[in-house]
Amino acid sequence: MDSVIQDISQEESQRRDALVGRLFQSVLEAQDLFHIYLGSQLGLYDALRMQGIATSAELAEVAQLSERYVREWLEQQAVSGLLNVEDVGADAYSRRYRLSSGHAEVLLSQESLNYAIPLVRMMVSLASQLPADAHAFRHGGGVPYSAYGADMREGLATGNRVFFLNLLGSSWFPAIPDVHARLQDDPPARVADVGCGSGWSSIAIARAYPNVQVEGFDIDEPSVALAQANAAAEGLMDRVSFSTRDAADPALEGTFDLVVAFECVHDMARPVEALRAMRSLIAEGGAVIIADERVGDTFTAPGDDVERYMYGFSALHCLPVGMVDLPSVETGTVMRPQTLRGYATDAGFSAVEILPVPFDFWYFYRLVP
C-alpha cells in the first residue's frame, strides 16, 4: 500500500479534499486557456465577432478551418460559458453561437486594460518550456529567453503595451513631478530605455512627451527588430531609436536626462553591473527610474494573488532566463525592495526611494546617485 495513504485527521482529510478540488479546477482552467489560445491564434474570435452569430459551418468557412474541429471548439467554449449559444436544443450543425461584447473586450480589444490574450500566450509559452525547466532543475544553468519563442516575446509586448500607452504619460510619470516637468521642458530631454524589449515603453514616452528623444537598448535582437517595426508604424522613427548596443559604452556616459528600466532588472544575471552602467548614463541632475515587481518586503505564506503570480513566473521563466549567463546573482521574479537596494548600493547609488506611482503590479524606484 502507498505509504502516503494512511489514517489522517478530519482536518487533514478536508485539506486533502480541498486540494483535489483545487487541482481539478486548475485542470478545467488550463483547458480553457488552451482553447482560448487556439481561438485567438486561429482567428475564431475575430471571425465570430465579424459574423455576429454563426453555426460551426459558417464560422469554419469564414476562418478557413476544418468544420469538425471548429464545431468541437464552439461546443467547448459554450459549455465553459465563454460563448453564448442561441439554440441549445438544435442539432450540432444548426446551433448558432455568438461572442458577448464584454467577452469580446477581454479577448479582442488590444487597446483595453482588460485585454487578457497576452497572459494566455505567456502561459502557453511557459508550458512549452517545462522540459527545459526540468533539465535546469536537475543540472543547473538556465533557459535562454529566445527559447520561449514568439508567444512570450509578443505576449509580454502586447501585455505591457496597453499599460504603457494608457498610463505612462497620464498617471505614472505625472506622479514624479520633476521628471514629468523635465520631459516637457527645453532643451529636449534625452531618455535611455534599458531593456526596452518590443519598444512600447520608449514609444509611450515619445508619444506622451513630444519634445524628447528616446534611445532603447536590449540584448534580444528579435525584440529590437520588433521595437523598430513598432516605432515605424507609430511614425516615431525620427525621435525613437533601438539597438543592441551596450548601455555601458563609454561614449554614452553623461548624455541622458532620464534613464528607465521597466520590469527587467530582476531578469539580469549581473544587475549590479547594469545599474552601474545606468548610473554612468545620466547627465548632471538626471534621474534613474526602475519599475519592477510589486512584491512584499518579506516572504509570507500563503501569499496574496500578486505574490502567487510573481512566483508562478519565477521558477518557470525569470529565474531560468537569469541563470543562462553565469555567474549570476540568480534573482528571479520576486525581487524584494531590499534586494534592489543592495544591488543599487553596490552599483554606487546613495539611496533608493519607492515613488508614489499608482500601479498594482510594479513598484517604481528612484535610484539616487
N, C-alpha and C positions, 0 to 999 in steps of 0.2 A: 504493500500500500504506500502511496505517496506520503512521505514523511511530513509534508506540509499540511495534509488533511488530518485533523485531529479535533478532539473536543475543544470548543472555544466558547468564550463567554457570550452572553447575549449582545453586549456592546460590540464585541469583535465580529459577531455574525452580521450585525447591522452594518458595520463598516464594510464587510465583505460584500454584502448585497448591494450596498450603495456603489461600490467600485464596479461591480458587474454592470449595473445600470448605467454608470457613467461611461464605461468603455463602449457599451452598445450604442449609447447616444453619440459618442465620438465617431463610431463607425458610420452611423447614419449621416452625420455632418460631413465626414470625409467624402462619402459618396456624393453628397450634394455638391461639394467643392469640385469634384472631378467632372460631374455633369455640367456644372456652370462653366467650367473651363472649356469643355467641348462646345457648349452653346455660344460662348464668346469667340473662340478661335475659328469656329466654322461659320460664323455669321448668322446663326439661327435666331438670336435675339433681334439683330438688325432686320432680318427678313420678316420676322413676326411683327415687329413694330411697323414696318412698311406696309404689310398686308392688313394690319388691324385685327383680323381674325382669320384663321386658316385651318384647314384639315391637314393631315400629315402629307398627303399627296401634293397639295398646293404649296405647302412650305418647302417640301423636298424639291419641287420644281424651281421655285424662286432661288433657293440656296444651292441648287445643283448638287444634291446629295441623294444617297440611297433612301428611298421611301421607308423601307423596313426599319432602318436604323433611326430615322427621324421619328417614326411612329413610337418606337420604344422610348426614345428620349423624351418626347412630348408627354407620354404617359407617366414616366418617372417624375418629370417636372410638375405635372398636375397632382400626382399623389403626394409629392413633397410640399405642395402649397406654393410653389414658385410661379406657376402659371394658372390661369383660370380656364376651366373647361365649360363650354356653354351648354352642352347637352350630354350629360354623363350617361344617360341611358341609351344613347345612339350606339350603333356598331362602331368598331375600331376605325373603319375607313371614313365614317361620316362625322365623327366627333370634331368639333371646332375649338380651337384654343386661342387665347389672347394673353397679352402681357399687360398687366395693370400699369398705370402711369407712375405710381410710386416705385414699383419694382424696376420699371424702365430707367428711372433716375439712377438707381443703385447699380444697374447692370450696363448702362449705355452712356450716361451723361458724364463725359470726361471733364466737364467744367464744374461739376458739383462736388462739394466737400463730402458728399455721401457716396461717391463713386467707389465701388469695392473690388472691381475686377483686378486691379494691381495686386491686392492681397492674395487673391485666388492664384494668380500667376506665380507669385513668390512661393506659395505653399507647394505648388506642383514642382517648382524648381528644387525646393528643399527635398521633396520626396525622391526626385531623380538622383540625388547625390547621397542617399543613405548608404549604399555600399562603399562609397569613397570615405564617408564619415566613419564607418565601422573600421575600415583599414587604418585610418588615422588614430582611432581609439586604441587599436591593437599595437601599432608600431610608432606612434608619434608623428610629427610632421603635420602638414596641413592639406587643404584642398584649395587649389587656385580659384580666384574669383571667376576667371573665364570658364571654369568647368560648370558653373551654374547656368551658363547659357543666356539666351535672349530673354527667357521668362523672368529671370532675376534682374538682369540689366534693365529691361524695359518695364518690368513691374515696379522696380524702385523709381525709375524715371517718371512714369505716369502717376505713381502714387504720391510722390513728393511734389510733382508739378502743380497740382491743384492747390497745395498749401503755399508754395512759393508765390504763385501768381495772385492768389486771393488774399494772403495775409502779410507777406513780407513788407510791402510798401504802405499798407493800411493799418497794420497793427504791430508787427514785430519791431521794425526799425523806428517808428514814431515813439515807441516806449524807451528808446535810447536817445534822448534829446540832442546831445552833442553830435552823435553820428548822423542822425536824421538831418540836422542843420548843415553839417559839412557836405553831405551828399547833394544838397540843394544849392550850395554856395559856389562862388568863383574864387580862384581858377578851378576848372573842372577837376573833381576828385578822381584819383586812380584807385581802383579796387582790385585786390588779388583774391580769387576764389580758389582755395586749395582743396583738392579732392572734389572737383566740380562735377564729376560724373557726366550725366547727359546734358548738363548746362542750364537747367531750368532755374537754378539759384542765380546764376550770372544774368540770365535773360530777365528774371524778375527784378533784379537790381537796376538793370538798364532801363526797363520799362517804367519803373517807379520813379527813377531819378534821371531825367533826360539829358543832364549835363555830364554824367560820369562816363569814364572809360573802364571797362572791366576785362581782366585777363584771367581765364580759367586754366587751372593746371590739374592734370590727372595722369596716373601711370597706365591706365587701361586704354589702349588705343581704340578699340571699338566704341568705348564711351565718348572719347574725344571726337571721333568721326560723327557719332550721333549728335553730340553737342553742336558741332559745326553746322550740321544739317538743320537742327532746330533753330539756331540763330539766323541762318539764311532764310528759313521760312518765315521768321518773325521780322525780317528786314532790318536786322541789327548788326550785321557784319562790320559796319563802319565804327561801331562802338564796343563790340564784344569780340574777343578772340579766344581761342582754345589751343592748348598744346600739351605735349607730354614732357615739356621742358622741366628740368629740376628746379623747384622753387628755391633751392639753396644756391643757385647760380649767383656768384659774387656781383655780376653785372646788374642784378635786380635789387641789391641792398639799398635800403633807404628811399625807395621810389614809390611807395604806396601809402595812401592816406587811410586806407582800411584794408585789413586782411581778415577774411572769413573762412571758416571751415565748418561745413554742415554735415553732421552725422557721419563722420569718417575717422575721427581721431581714435575711437575705440577699435577700429579695424587695423590700425597701423602696427607693424611689428616693432618699430622703434619710434614711438611718439615723441620722446624727448628730442631726438634729432629733428623731427618735423616741426615741433614747436619752436625750437631754436632757430630754424630757418624762417619761420613766420615772424619771429621777433626781429630778425635781421631785415625783413622786407619793409617794415614800417618807417615812414619819414618822421621827423620831429613832430610831436603832437598827434601822431597817428594812433589807430586803435586796432586791437586784435580781438575778434569776437568768435567764440566757439559755440556751436549748437550741438548738443549731444544728448543721449538718452536721459529721460527724466526718471531716474530710479531713486530708491530710498537711500538715506545716509548709511544705513546698516542693513545687514541681511536679516530678513524676517520670514518665518514660515508658519502657516501658509501666507502667501503674499497676495496683493491685490491683482486685478486683471492686467494692469500695465506691467507690473513686475513679472507676471507669468508670461506675458507676450514677449518681453525682452529676453527672458531666459529661454523661451521657446526658440528664438532665433540664435542664441549664443552658441550652443554646442553643435548646432546643425549648419551654421554659416559663418558668423563673425569670428568665432574662435578659430575654426579651421583656416579661414582666409588669413587671419593674423599670424598663423603659425607656419605659413609657407616659407617665408623669408627669415631664416634663422641666422643669428639668435633673435629671439622675440621676447617681448615682455609679457605676451600671452594674456592680453586684457580681456577679450570677449565683449559681448554687447553690454553687460551690466557694469559699466564704468561709473562707479560712485563718485560723488563730488570730491571726496578726499583723495581718491586716486588721481584725478585730473590735477588737483592742487599739487600733488607730489611731482607729477610729470612737469608741470609748469615751473615749479621751483627749481628743479634740476636743469630746466632749459634756460634759466636766468631771469625769469619773471619775478617781480617782487610781491605780487599779490594776485588773487583770483576772486572776482566778485560774481555772484549769481544775480543776474539782472531781472527786474520785474517785468519780464516779457510773457504775455499770456499765451500758453500753448500746453496742451495736456501731455504731449509725448516727449518734448525736449526741454532741457534747461538751456538757457543762454548765458554763457560765461564771458566776462570781460577779463582778459589777461593783461595785467598792469606791468609795463616794462620796469 
